[in-house]
């Protein structure tokens, strides 16, 4: 079973893969993503009992949708960062790591930023949503840069 505390394997200190372009070491971004994932999990667990019936309350439905959007962003960003670590560890090549037919920038549900329509949500959730969106967009740009270099 996966342990979701603040402990995780350390990022590699050196890149053991062969590549024709330089790659920025993503350890800080990975650490940030992992910490944010844990924080979001803790928030959602703590507020699980406060959920209304979404079909009866439009605000509760919006809250549920935004929580799922935030979770989806975090999962996709973490997946990309784990892929980067696999490349750094020499477990796969960049060409195998990037699916140019299915880039993160193509996933509109994660790109859309609906925070302005969600001012009724708690400040804690709004903060998590903002940080998850920022992390997702950074990871998507990283993926796009790698995809462009792999296709060059």
Secondary structure, DSSP 8 states (H G I E B T S, - for coil): ----SS------SS--S--SS-----HHHHHHHHHHHHHHHHHHHHTGGG---TTT-HHHHHHHHHHHHHHHHHHHHHHHHHHHHHHHTTSS-HHHH--TTS-GGG-HHHH---GGG-TTS-HHHHHHHHHHHHHHHHHHHHHHHHHHHHH-
